[in-house]
Amino acid sequence: MQNQGGGGQTGTPDTTYNLTAILYHALQGVENCKTYEQDAGGQQDLAQFFRQAGDQQRQLAEQAKQLLHDCLMRETQGGQGSQQGSGQGSAFGFGQQGSQQIGQQSEMAGGQSGGLGGSSGSSSY
């Protein structure tokens, strides 16, 4: 079901929009639960509840992240055949030629990539 404010208005497929929204809100939930756990003071039963709720939100975020990855891969592979000749392989411009260019740019910038999928060792999520 398409809702108002969803992917249809942004030009993004509804599934992608919905998964992105779930991921965002689950990660916000993790942050909120950490705050609630700290605010529980010495009440161990409340702290434990908030910790469990945060763990569930984290698991939901991980599941949404994997599903979003799969969804984006299907979207980009579906359009890749018609765009290969132009050097564009995805909605983000990360085609075969595009990723080579990004790799070359990152080598020139010191060899580290701070791309979307990169891991920096610490994350607020």
N, C-alpha and C positions, 0 to 999 in steps of 0.2 A: 504494500500500500504506500502510495506516495503522499508524504506529508508536506505541509507548507514550510518553506525554508529548507527543504531537502535538496538532494542532488539535482533534481530537475531544474531548479532555478540557477544553479551554479555552472551547469554544463558538465558536471561530474556524474557518472553513472550512480544511481541510487545506492547500489550495493557498496560501492567504494565510499560514498559519503557516509552511509550508515555505519560501516565498519570503522571509519575514521572517528566518527562521533563516539561510538562505544569505547574505542581505544582511549580517546581523550578523557572521557568521563571516568573510565576505570582507573586511569593513572591519577586523575584528580582525587578519586576515592582513596587511593593508596596514601597520597599525601595527607588527606584529611584524617584518615584513621591513625596515622602516626601522631598527628597533633592531638587527637582525642585521647590516644594512649598516654601521652605525656600529661594531658590535663586530668587524667584519672587520679593523679596523686598516688596515695598509698592503697587505693582500692584495687586489689589484685584481680577480683572478679571482673571489674570493668576493663582494666588494662588488658586482661586476657581476651575478653570479647572484642575489643577494638583491634587487637593483634590478629585475631582470627578473621575479622572482617577485612582487614588490610590484606591478609594472605589470599582471601578469596578474590578481592579486587585485582591483586597482582596476577593471579592465575587467569582471570577473565581478560586482563590486558594482554597477557602472553598469547592466549588463544586468538584474540582479535588481531593481534599483530601477525600471527601466522596466516590467518584467513585473509587479511588484507594483502599480505605478500603474495599469496596464491592468486588472489583476485587481480592484482596489478600485473602479475606475470601473464595471466590469461589475456588481459586487455592488451598488453604490449605485444605479445606473440601474435594475437589476432591481426594487428595492424602492421606487423613488421614486414610482411611480404611486399606490400605496396610502397613501403617507405624506405626499403633497404637501399635503393638506388640513390636516394637523396641524402643518405648519411644519417637519417633519423630513424631510430629504432623504437622509441617510446614517446609517450606524452611528455617526458622529462628531457628528451633529446639525448638519451643515453643509448644510442645505437652502437653498432660495432665501431664505426669511425669515431663517434662521440666519446666512447669510453677510452679509446686509444689517446685521443686528445687530452682527456682528463688525466689519464695516467702520466702523459708527458708533462702536463702542467704541474702535477703534484711532485714529479721528480725534480723539476726546476725549482719548486718552492721548498725543497728540503726533504722530499721523499715521503712526507706524511700526508695522508688524505683525511680530511675532516668531513667526508661525505655523509650522506644520510644514513648509510648502513654501517658507518665506522664505529668502532668502540674506543672510547677515550679512557677507559679504566674507571671512571667515576661518572655516575649519572644521577640526576635527581629523581629519576623514575625508578 
